[in-house]
Amino acid sequence: MPIARGYNSAALIRESLLGAVAIAVCAGGLSACTVGLDFQRPDAPEAAGYTSEKLASETNSADISGGKAQRFVEAKDIPGQWWSLFHSDQLNSLVDEALNANPDLSAAQAALREANENVYAEQGAFFPTISGSSSATRQKAAGGPTLNVTSATLSVSYSPDVFGGVRREVESAESQAEFERFQLEATYLTLTSNVANTAITLASLRNQILATEDIIKIESEQLTLVKRQFEFGAVSNADILTQQAALEQTRATLPPLQKQLAQARNQLMTYLGRYPNQDNGESFDLASLNLPEDLPVSLPSKLIEQRPDVRAAEAQLHEASANIGVAIANQLPQFSITGELGSVFSAGTGIWDIAGAVAQSIFDGGALEHRKRAAVAAYDQSKAQYRGTVLSAFQDVANALRAVESDADALNADALAERTAFESLGLARKQYQLGGTSYLNVLNAEQTYQNALINRVRAQAARFSDTVALFQALGGGWWNRNDVPPQSKGSADRFALPPLQEIKVPGL
């Protein structure tokens, strides 16, 4: 663009930038305090524990798949890929697929990127704003010559952060980014836990279906035997009808199990980012999963460091604390400095000016005061929510520990009940064939065995699910995770925010 005589664009920009720096340096000296609360991380609860009674050092065991004894190891760290402890290549593959394709994970990653960019945008308020403009006009007065008037102006404005309101706004944005970071970690943990639990559910349902089919086979054989006994006149037709009814009742339990299996598979497809018709026929069996023998029990003081939901709640508390400072700063005088540097071609001269201003609200109907009180109330709310999140975290761990211990006892009892019921059924059938017992005893033995068999399968699955729940309750080892590419990792360095003190601002 045309520039006035004696000035060029490079010189104009250079002088403008020097002026901006001078304004920032002068104004930076005014920045002497930061109003509001300096956030302190809540201390770990000292008296907190997981159970009122001391846990046994080792769980009960059963001589069956999934029946190993598990040991509780205090202060043992949790691997980032905790699901690999089940030693299932198929499960590892599915978790990897879910981490790469699940839309909830992609949404959480995008939310974190958005929050980081908002931090960088807020940090821009530490520096002067420079804008440029130019205009050109052609004039002619009556009887006079034609004049070309060209002007160029650079404007500089700066609002010194005298009371730290901008710093609190940046602190608030950083806390929001920290919240999104741990929301991402929570999404990782929830997704991996859901994939593992769904795989266990599929294995359990498939085993329950196989067990039900075995029972149907036994009851069908018994029906054939009763019909044969009827032909010899040893039993009445009522016995045939009773056995037929028992068989049909057992058959009626298959469709609900098959429905649950199909729904579980559809749920797994969703976790994997697939449509229901993209099922590749992956199958699971409880016998293919290895039950981890050493279970970590994190120290209670470490739990609040490890749980993503607790860290997210802490970030929200920090944000609420910073917002109090923002509200207080808005009640105080607002300083601003502006300057202009420009030239007018027709006059062949340069012009400049610099000005400072102070603004203070005199009457606003109490709006600013009430906004400050609202910020304090929001802080109190976040503080209470944080404590509630901590309590829930300890409850989750306590529930998981008790479940591991109790369900190990239950599997041992269910396995013994199944063996006893199977032997009882075999004995009842032989006695019935020899006429030594009534048909009612055989029917009762069949129903007892059916219930014992299904309960044993469910108890096996419960031990694996309890282990998943414990890893999830303890935070899932996200701090050790190396299972996802760095560009996707919630705690990766690329998402780290620069500490406020590292931002070079004159006077700060």
KELO-212804 format. One line per 5 residues: number of its first residue (from 1); their letters; for each residue x, y, z of C-alpha. Coordinates in pm, whole numbers, plus 50000, padded with zeros to 5 digits. Layout:
NUM	a	X/Y/Z | ... $
END
This chain:
1	mpiar	50000/50000/50000 | 50122/50359/49950 | 50303/50507/50252 | 50363/50872/50328 | 50683/51043/50231 $
6	gynsa	50962/50967/50479 | 50801/50641/50602 | 50797/50287/50468 | 50596/49984/50576 | 50887/49811/50749 $
11	alire	50970/50118/50954 | 50606/50175/51047 | 50562/49816/51166 | 50892/49823/51351 | 50807/50142/51536 $
16	sllga	50460/50011/51615 | 50597/49689/51762 | 50853/49881/51967 | 50570/50096/52094 | 50368/49788/52184 $
21	vaiav	50658/49645/52380 | 50708/49976/52558 | 50340/49985/52650 | 50356/49628/52780 | 50669/49700/52986 $
26	caggl	50519/50012/53140 | 50188/49847/53210 | 50350/49530/53335 | 50488/49722/53628 | 50133/49781/53742 $
31	sactv	50069/49406/53773 | 50147/49344/54135 | 49888/49105/54275 | 49648/48828/54189 | 49317/48845/54370 $
36	gldfq	49120/48540/54476 | 49221/48204/54614 | 49554/48036/54542 | 49434/47679/54487 | 49575/47406/54709 $
41	rpdap	49516/47042/54619 | 49296/46867/54875 | 49487/46642/55111 | 49437/46268/55096 | 49192/46152/55363 $
46	eaagy	49405/46026/55650 | 49158/45795/55821 | 49023/45643/55501 | 49032/45270/55445 | 48863/45015/55226 $
51	tsekl	48709/44765/55468 | 48608/44770/55833 | 48746/44418/55883 | 49087/44300/55771 | 49085/44119/55440 $
56	asetn	49226/43770/55417 | 49563/43765/55247 | 49436/43508/54998 | 49096/43409/54862 | 48944/43065/54863 $
61	sadis	49009/42837/54566 | 48820/42575/54368 | 48950/42291/54152 | 48790/42432/53839 | 48863/42680/53561 $
66	ggkaq	48861/43030/53709 | 48894/42888/54058 | 49251/42987/54143 | 49324/43150/54476 | 49402/43521/54442 $
71	rfvea	49638/43711/54669 | 49591/44072/54775 | 49922/44258/54741 | 49933/44601/54905 | 50101/44888/54718 $
76	kdipg	50143/44674/54406 | 50139/44889/54093 | 49884/44836/53818 | 50004/44775/53462 | 49873/45011/53198 $
81	qwwsl	49746/44715/52995 | 49587/44540/53291 | 49360/44330/53065 | 49669/44149/52933 | 49689/43975/53273 $
86	fhsdq	49405/43750/53156 | 49648/43611/52894 | 49393/43613/52613 | 49526/43719/52273 | 49170/43755/52151 $
91	lnslv	49078/43991/52435 | 49394/44195/52376 | 49304/44226/52008 | 48951/44344/52082 | 49067/44605/52332 $
96	dealn	49320/44738/52079 | 49046/44761/51816 | 48816/44945/52056 | 49089/45196/52145 | 49141/45272/51778 $
101	anpdl	48778/45289/51664 | 48544/45375/51951 | 48362/45707/51882 | 48334/45802/52251 | 48711/45793/52272 $
106	saaqa	48748/46009/51963 | 48500/46258/52108 | 48694/46275/52437 | 49020/46333/52250 | 48860/46615/52050 $
111	alrea	48722/46771/52369 | 49074/46774/52515 | 49217/46939/52203 | 48942/47201/52218 | 49015/47274/52583 $
116	nenvy	49388/47313/52513 | 49323/47555/52230 | 49098/47758/52460 | 49388/47784/52705 | 49616/47918/52435 $
121	aeqga	49346/48164/52329 | 49312/48291/52688 | 49690/48333/52713 | 49672/48579/52424 | 49524/48836/52666 $
126	ffpti	49869/48874/52825 | 50000/49052/52516 | 49912/49373/52332 | 49671/49366/52041 | 49804/49524/51723 $
131	sgsss	49579/49607/51431 | 49643/49793/51109 | 49431/49994/50869 | 49484/50198/50554 | 49268/50418/50334 $
136	atrqk	49303/50607/50008 | 49084/50891/49876 | 49090/51111/49567 | 48972/51471/49616 | 48924/51779/49403 $
141	aaggp	48812/52118/49528 | 48645/52367/49298 | 48913/52527/49085 | 49184/52340/49270 | 49411/52047/49185 $
146	tlnvt	49317/51682/49224 | 49463/51535/49543 | 49537/51177/49632 | 49522/51124/50010 | 49659/50796/50142 $
151	satls	49687/50709/50511 | 49813/50409/50706 | 49768/50347/51078 | 49876/50082/51324 | 49686/50069/51653 $
156	vsysp	49811/49910/51971 | 49591/49833/52272 | 49683/49665/52595 | 49496/49595/52917 | 49747/49535/53198 $
161	dvfgg	49649/49255/53431 | 49680/49472/53740 | 49473/49256/53974 | 49536/48918/53812 | 49193/48871/53654 $
166	vrrev	49345/48752/53327 | 49575/48516/53511 | 49277/48369/53690 | 49093/48330/53359 | 49391/48142/53216 $
171	esaes	49408/47933/53534 | 49038/47851/53493 | 49090/47748/53130 | 49388/47533/53228 | 49176/47361/53491 $
176	qaefe	48908/47292/53232 | 49172/47137/53007 | 49292/46926/53300 | 48932/46816/53356 | 48902/46708/52993 $
181	rfqle	49233/46525/53018 | 49107/46310/53303 | 48771/46270/53136 | 48967/46117/52851 | 49147/45888/53096 $
186	atylt	48812/45788/53245 | 48679/45713/52896 | 48981/45488/52828 | 48926/45306/53157 | 48552/45265/53109 $
191	ltsnv	48593/45144/52751 | 48860/44883/52828 | 48663/44760/53130 | 48345/44736/52924 | 48517/44536/52651 $
196	antai	48664/44294/52907 | 48335/44257/53093 | 48140/44203/52772 | 48384/43932/52665 | 48336/43764/53004 $
201	tlasl	47958/43796/52969 | 47970/43637/52625 | 48175/43348/52759 | 47939/43304/53053 | 47626/43308/52837 $
206	rnqil	47778/43064/52591 | 47866/42828/52875 | 47519/42867/53022 | 47369/42776/52685 | 47595/42470/52659 $
211	atedi	47504/42371/53015 | 47134/42412/52938 | 47172/42197/52627 | 47340/41928/52840 | 47049/41939/53083 $
216	ikies	46803/41914/52794 | 46990/41607/52675 | 46969/41448/53022 | 46601/41527/53055 | 46531/41394/52704 $
221	eqltl	46702/41068/52796 | 46495/41056/53114 | 46177/41114/52913 | 46267/40821/52690 | 46324/40607/52999 $
226	vkrqf	45989/40708/53152 | 45808/40623/52829 | 45974/40284/52828 | 45868/40230/53188 | 45515/40327/53092 $
231	efgav	45509/40063/52817 | 45591/39802/53080 | 45318/39940/53304 | 45564/40047/53573 | 45457/40414/53573 $
236	snadi	45150/40614/53489 | 45096/40856/53203 | 45118/41136/53460 | 45490/41068/53500 | 45538/41107/53125 $
241	ltqqa	45353/41438/53126 | 45549/41564/53426 | 45883/41479/53264 | 45768/41632/52934 | 45672/41951/53118 $
246	aleqt	46012/41965/53292 | 46187/41920/52957 | 45988/42198/52792 | 46050/42431/53084 | 46422/42379/53042 $
251	ratlp	46397/42435/52669 | 46211/42760/52741 | 46519/42894/52921 | 46726/42878/52602 | 46568/43167/52401 $
256	plqkq	46628/43425/52678 | 46991/43316/52703 | 47029/43334/52326 | 46871/43680/52327 | 47113/43798/52596 $
261	laqar	47402/43652/52395 | 47295/43839/52081 | 47251/44164/52272 | 47591/44126/52436 | 47749/44071/52095 $
266	nqlmt	47574/44381/51961 | 47707/44577/52259 | 48057/44451/52190 | 48030/44560/51827 | 47939/44911/51946 $
271	ylgry	48243/44925/52174 | 48458/44817/51879 | 48313/45087/51654 | 48142/44830/51433 | 47782/44792/51320 $
276	pnqdn	47591/44483/51443 | 47617/44312/51103 | 47998/44340/51113 | 48027/44063/51369 | 48325/43849/51271 $
281	gesfd	48217/43560/51492 | 48467/43607/51774 | 48392/43355/52046 | 48505/43336/52406 | 48523/43062/52660 $
286	lasln	48586/43104/53030 | 48848/42830/53013 | 49050/43044/52769 | 49084/43325/53025 | 49349/43314/53295 $
291	lpedl	49254/43449/53637 | 49528/43685/53767 | 49667/43549/54092 | 49825/43865/54237 | 49578/44149/54279 $
296	pvslp	49701/44502/54354 | 49556/44689/54649 | 49666/45050/54624 | 49730/45244/54940 | 49427/45457/55030 $
301	sklie	49644/45770/55016 | 49729/45690/54653 | 49374/45625/54536 | 49287/45991/54484 | 49597/46022/54263 $
306	qrpdv	49500/45723/54053 | 49125/45760/53998 | 49051/45965/53684 | 48710/46070/53815 | 48866/46206/54136 $
311	raaea	49130/46394/53938 | 48859/46533/53711 | 48658/46648/54015 | 48974/46811/54153 | 49020/46999/53825 $
316	qlhea	48662/47126/53848 | 48731/47244/54204 | 49041/47426/54079 | 48839/47590/53801 | 48577/47707/54051 $
321	sanig	48853/47850/54271 | 49001/48046/53980 | 48658/48180/53884 | 48630/48347/54225 | 48943/48547/54142 $
326	vaian	48797/48642/53804 | 48479/48767/53969 | 48673/48972/54228 | 48897/49124/53961 | 48590/49232/53764 $
331	qlpqf	48482/49443/54065 | 48810/49638/54065 | 48926/49919/53833 | 49004/49813/53477 | 49313/49969/53318 $
336	sitge	49378/50006/52946 | 49649/50165/52732 | 49610/50249/52364 | 49843/50394/52107 | 49843/50475/51737 $
341	lgsvf	50117/50528/51483 | 50035/50640/51131 | 50105/50863/50834 | 49914/51079/50588 | 50062/51095/50238 $
346	sagtg	49916/51432/50140 | 50063/51602/50442 | 50387/51409/50432 | 50384/51371/50808 | 50362/51093/51062 $
351	iwdia	50128/51098/51358 | 50124/50911/51685 | 49939/50918/52013 | 49931/50719/52334 | 49663/50721/52602 $
356	gavaq	49577/50543/52925 | 49237/50491/53082 | 49089/50359/53402 | 48730/50240/53429 | 48543/50155/53746 $
361	sifdg	48183/50049/53783 | 48004/50291/54016 | 47658/50138/54016 | 47551/49812/53856 | 47259/49708/54069 $
366	galeh	47480/49468/54263 | 47543/49249/53956 | 47918/49212/54009 | 47881/49139/54379 | 47622/48871/54312 $
371	rkraa	47841/48717/54042 | 48120/48694/54297 | 47886/48530/54548 | 47769/48291/54278 | 48133/48199/54209 $
376	vaayd	48187/48130/54581 | 47874/47914/54589 | 47996/47726/54280 | 48324/47661/54461 | 48137/47523/54763 $
381	qskaq	47936/47302/54530 | 48249/47170/54357 | 48410/47107/54696 | 48114/46897/54809 | 48106/46712/54475 $
386	yrgtv	48478/46639/54505 | 48428/46485/54848 | 48137/46282/54715 | 48354/46153/54430 | 48627/46051/54676 $
391	lsafq	48376/45865/54892 | 48238/45684/54587 | 48591/45587/54484 | 48659/45425/54820 | 48320/45255/54807 $
396	dvana	48400/45110/54463 | 48727/44962/54586 | 48565/44824/54901 | 48286/44664/54698 | 48533/44512/54453 $
401	lrave	48754/44369/54729 | 48458/44214/54906 | 48327/44074/54580 | 48662/43912/54500 | 48672/43749/54840 $
406	sdada	48304/43647/54862 | 48267/43524/54505 | 48572/43301/54548 | 48389/43138/54839 | 48072/43117/54629 $
411	lnada	48249/42945/54338 | 48401/42690/54573 | 48058/42615/54718 | 47886/42613/54376 | 48145/42375/54231 $
416	laert	48096/42137/54521 | 47717/42168/54489 | 47736/42089/54118 | 47944/41774/54172 | 47715/41658/54450 $
421	afesl	47400/41729/54247 | 47541/41542/53946 | 47620/41238/54157 | 47279/41257/54323 | 47108/41270/53984 $
426	glark	47300/40968/53859 | 47211/40771/54169 | 46845/40870/54150 | 46822/40762/53786 | 46975/40420/53861 $
431	qyqlg	46743/40369/54156 | 46447/40469/53943 | 46541/40218/53674 | 46557/39950/53943 | 46231/40063/54099 $
436	gtsyl	46400/40169/54418 | 46278/40533/54422 | 45987/40741/54299 | 45988/40949/53986 | 45945/41263/54199 $
441	nvlna	46292/41209/54349 | 46441/41189/53999 | 46264/41508/53896 | 46389/41691/54205 | 46742/41569/54138 $
446	eqtyq	46723/41699/53778 | 46609/42044/53890 | 46875/42057/54163 | 47149/41970/53915 | 47020/42221/53661 $
451	nalin	47031/42504/53916 | 47371/42396/54048 | 47522/42380/53701 | 47398/42726/53597 | 47504/42877/53930 $
456	rvraq	47853/42734/53890 | 47890/42886/53542 | 47774/43225/53668 | 48006/43204/53968 | 48301/43136/53736 $
461	aarfs	48221/43447/53533 | 48175/43652/53850 | 48536/43589/53955 | 48667/43731/53627 | 48425/44025/53640 $
466	dtval	48525/44098/54001 | 48888/44119/53894 | 48799/44364/53616 | 48598/44570/53865 | 48894/44588/54104 $
471	fqalg	49133/44708/53836 | 48877/44967/53728 | 48808/45081/54086 | 49182/45135/54146 | 49221/45357/53839 $
476	ggwwn	49327/45109/53573 | 49698/45196/53566 | 49658/45478/53314 | 49985/45629/53443 | 50168/45321/53308 $
481	rndvp	49979/45289/52983 | 50167/45232/52656 | 49891/45058/52461 | 49789/45354/52242 | 49985/45576/52003 $
486	pqskg	50127/45894/52162 | 49899/46112/51949 | 49598/45947/52112 | 49726/45913/52466 | 49543/46127/52718 $
491	sadrf	49850/46186/52932 | 50091/46236/52642 | 50335/46526/52647 | 50173/46682/52343 | 49872/46762/52560 $
496	alppl	50080/46908/52842 | 50002/47273/52915 | 50285/47521/52976 | 50299/47628/53342 | 50179/47982/53393 $
501	qeikv	50515/48094/53530 | 50686/47993/53203 | 50484/48242/52999 | 50716/48539/52938 | 50511/48853/52997 $
506	pgl	50672/49184/53091 | 50613/49269/53455 | 50467/48928/53549 $
END
